[in-house]
Amino acid sequence: MRLAMIGLGRMGANIARRLMRGGHEIVAYDRDAKAVETLASEGATGAVSLEDVVAKLDGPRIFWVMLPAGGPTEDTIAELRRIASSGDIIIDGGNTFYKDDIRRAKTCLESGIRYVDVGTSGGVWGLERGYCMMIGGDKAVVDGLDPIFDTLAPGYGSIPRTEGRDAPDDRAERGYIHAGPAGAGHFVKMVHNGIEYGLMQAYAEGFDILKGKASETLPEEERFTIDLPDVAEVWRRGSVISSWLLDLCAIGLVKDHHLDHYSGRVADSGEGHWTIEAAMEEAVPANVLSAALFARYRSRVESTFGDKLLSAMRFGFGGHVEMPQ
């Protein structure tokens, strides 16, 4: 298929690359001309403006927007809505608030433009590993885009099939789902990120406790100097708490046992906050997730070793940098 990738940051550029590897044609646009030039040198068709993007696609056009949530995405989709034609499709693959998707889908439909939201997980590793995707939008439109999602998804890989699962639709097993109408994709991804906060916080606190066992405040006979890289490594192998996040802990710790490279000022993308808002709207207790979010706020005042490990994990999966001092 032929589509535009608008926004060539860490995620957008690699999504475009994976699609090109799968035989799709990409029209690439970013305000950074060098980013466009780089992707064009790899086989994409470069564009110098959104109007140029429209001109280089035949209808019905597909625009994949991969920009930061808020103003950049809002402004770009508004401009696309102005210059696109009826029947065109706008895909928002960034970390958008799901209620914004619901609103945008309605305004797009007034112009005959179809809107799809894609919660995209995979970070900087997605080019090789594939992307887990949670998709919202009209079923017929989403089904028509299936070749794109199938190319981006990880596929079956080496993960054993879930015992007893015999669903006729195997997309979930291949790494993507149609979650429901517009907004549903980003809603599921929002909760995914809220859970991610909690898992990361649990690892961070656990390793902080292990490190603290050498503290001189403890009786001498109760002090242990634990090799944290070894603990992370052994837990990766056969432990019930093994995960990709633990893999990233192991990578971060083996590179720098004390994580001195990190300040421990942990940022948040906003999705943890939105998840807690949803929990309050639904009257669902979310003790772990809310505590994990507030721990990130606290890290910007006084950080711990665990906060440094959080930063190392965030850098590991998404290339996220810490907040400035």
Phi, psi and omega in degrees: 000161179245128181209165177261140170248114183250110187109105187245045174283202183304315183280311185300316181295319181286328173297316178299318181296317181295322177295318179296321177299330180273007175095004178276155179258132185243129166260118189254133177218139174204153177296337176275106184299329180294324178296321177294316180300319181298314182289326177296325179292344180260002175122353178282163172264117182283149176230149185257351180197169176295324177298322179292323176302311180302317182294332185266006176240142173270149180283155350290132184276154176237120178246116175260116181260122182232076185231163177302146178297155179098220186306310182303316179289316182302312183294319182293317180292323177298319180291320178297321178299327181287322188257350180280171181247160176303135182098344177290161183236131173249125177249125173256111182257005181277190181268064183278148173289129190299331179291331174292324176299315182300316180294314182294322180301321180293315182291325177295319182297330178299334178259008180079012181265133180271140184239133180229135176248136183233110171284118190244121178240141180155337176058209184287350180271353188297331181304317181267320185278335188095168184244133171277127186231137177241117196243135175240147179146178178299134186302317182297321179292314180299316179299324179292337180267005187305322179302327178291310183294323180297321179293321183284331186291157180292332187082185183297320182059214182258007182284126179298148177291146180293126182300129178090352180277125181218048182282139180293333178264111185263013183298323179299322179289338178268354171111015175206153180221154166267106188280338183150200182291179182309132182100333184294324180297310180289333176295314179296319179294325178299314179293322175307313182289327175298316176298320178304318178303313183295317179297315180298320180295322179297313177300315183300315181291321180298313180290331176295320178294318178300314180297319184291349182292347177268004185298139178288352177283347180268154173305142188304320183289348180258004180273133175234138172260099186272134176278099185297318177301322178294321179297312179301319182292315183291326179293336179292341192245093176091353181282151178287350178253017176293146180189172176295323178298322176293323174304317181292326173300313181299317179297314181296318183288325180289332177285326184206098186305324185259359179054038182294344179290342184251146177273335182089008175275101192267124178276172173218147185277350183106336185288331174296318178298315181295324179296319179294322176301315180297320179299320179292321178298326183265000184056042177257122177294130181227065187298313184291315184294319180292321178296322179294321178295313181294331177296325177292321176299316181297326183298339182276355177255312180212115187260160180236176174301320178300323178295323177297322178293324174301314179298320180296320178295315181298320177293323182296315184268335185230001183068020183287133178264161182286164175289146180293155179293000000 
